[in-house]
Amino acid sequence: MTNFIPIFPLAIVVYPGEELNLHIFEPRYKQLITDCALNRKPFGIPTVLNNAVAETGTLVQLIEITEQYESGEMDIKTKGLEIFRILEIVKPLPDKLYSSAIVTYPENEIDGNSIFMGKLLLALRQLHSLIKVEKKFKKTDEALISYDVAHHVGLSLQGEYELLQLMKEKQRQEYLKQHISKILPVISDIESLKDRIQLNGHFKNLSGFDL
């Protein structure tokens, strides 16, 4: 299925199900949000990478305009719906300031491996413990999927975008597992180095080596 949607390119990755708050201040996007509110239509957020609009993005629903300022700026709440791929970007129509796009929606497999997800969560919490971060999710562990934790594993923007392009949950779980497996030893080494640095200059209670 193809569709014609207004687009709001941003240097972020939005995942399906994600709640995203935005402050809108540019005239073209104030117009976009006003139009979407009036027509009750969603809009697309394609990721901007390397100063270019990438092919893949996420359709989001405008949930609420929480604040509207005298300047016309506004604060909004949105929620990610589904992933799209851009077929063609359409430059602003004569009466519009913002661009639109012709998009298609690839089939996206959400069901994954619950046992694998449980192991992934254990590794994630080990990572968070090492860096002294406490993260509570709004869902039970059994209900969590890769999209729910993807922003919390330390991926770069490029990494988050690569995950967005994967259309099978098992692939996304594996991608996150490999990332955590790579950075856990690095973080452990850093924590060990910090401990050694902190010990320098202090009296040490050490047992002698028995020759």
Buried (B, 14 or more C-beta within 10 A) or exposed (E): EEBEBBBBBBEBBBBBBBEBEBEBEEEBBBBBBBBBBEEEEBBBBBBBBEEEBBBBBBBBBBEEBEEBEEEEBBBBBBBBBEBBBBEEBBEEEEEBEBBBBBBEBEEBEEEBEEEBBEEBBEBBBEBBEBEEEEEEEEEEEEEBBBBBBBBBBBBEBEBBBBBBBBEBBBBBBBBBBEBBEEBBEEBEEEEEEEEEEEEEEEEEEEEEEEE
